[in-house]
């Protein structure tokens, strides 16, 4: 039964979830948990919060399953929910006037354990981790909209039209956001060359 | 294509969002223009560097924790039986029809109420003073009925004018 459902589209799995099919919901979650988690993580830069918000995203998916309209792609729909949660989280964090970046012990240690490559020397691994941290900082320095557009394009490979639907703006606005985001990143990441 | 035009399109070119003919023109320009090619190479370097930000895996117990969260959550799902209501009213033709029906019904009932007010007013005319009846019954461009308040006023006004002459 599980194997049969695994070949079903996300849109159809949502329809089954609306009918109360928990197995369909589980497959849906497992299919999209990584992308949702990492969209949030790259956007807010906090691993623990990213996991909480990813859970919250799927809670909302479950609750809203019977209102889901299959004319929209499922990924566009779930990314809209995710983007809204991220924005709300940032608003709350700015309200507290303290936005913590991950500390060295917490972030780098986990990523090196997860992504260690036997062919890479320890120096290469350290360098890759350092660059990852610099990229993360550079992304966090971008304005919210630019950051979201860039993450959706670079890491989720959404089209401009899809990003526009997620962010509820025009395609030309998405293009403009990406031009500015890339320019800002170029200025921040120029240190890689030094 | 000129360099400035190409540079304005480099981001969309990189993202694969140009129309085929535009993509072809930019591609052709990049082959022949070193300045634009270098600029594009810088953009590609940044794009590749973003790959250093590795993704994190979800925890193995992610789904289990999610189920627990859903079960603990006090907010129930909306009953499946009401889904058809949302779907029905979300259709554009339904919304337009309801709007038009509302306007027509409002006009109909409004006319009925206005007519009923006139009739009741006319029936109550006898209860109003003669002067009030004259004023309300007066139509603007009809000749002023002789012997009425309006007629006396007009006579006074015209005699006043004659005096001034």
Interface residues (C-beta under 8 A of the other chain):
Chain A: X18 X19 X20 X26 X29 X30 X33 X34 X37 X38 X41 X42 X47 X50 X51 X54 X55 X58 X59 X62 X63 X65 X66 X67 X69 X110 X111 X114 X115 X128 X131 X132 X134 X135 X136 X139 X150 X153 X154 X155 X159 X160 X175 X178 X179 X182 X185 X186 X189 X192
Chain B: X11 X12 X14 X15 X17 X42 X43 X45 X46 X47 X49 X50 X52 X53 X54 X55 X56 X57 X58 X59 X62 X63 X65 X66 X69 X70 X73 X75 X77 X78 X80 X83 X86 X90
